[in-house]
Amino acid sequence: MAIKKLRVGVVGVGHIGSNHARLYAEIPSAEFTAVYDVDVARGNAIAKKFGATSARSLDEFIGMVDAASVATPTNTHYEVARSLLEMQANWRTWPRAMVSFCRLAMSNVSIQS
């Protein structure tokens, strides 16, 4: 049975968010699907660079992902995260998706001493 890849995305693709995008694109067991940024040109550039789609709104973005990083300015984290959770059709699956993604990401990390 094939395991379905977790669709991941990034809200806010400035300095930190573009690094999230790069890392998500490098995880073979994840599908980096979307970015959203209020700077449309920046969103388009990062999406193109890492093979994702630049969403035109948070509403569009939420339909493209199972889990997301919020990499907006710190003072907007709560507002953006709350909006994403409110838009999520079945909010009870969101925490599991996030836990699954963390496990998925950690399974791709090797610790060297």
Secondary structure, 3 states (H helix, E strand, C coil): CCCCCEEEEEECCCHHHHHHHHHHHHCCCEEEEEEECCCHHHHHHHHHHHCCEECCCHHHHHCCCCEEEECCCHHHHHHHHHHHHHHCCCCCHHHHHHHHHHHHHHHCCCCCC
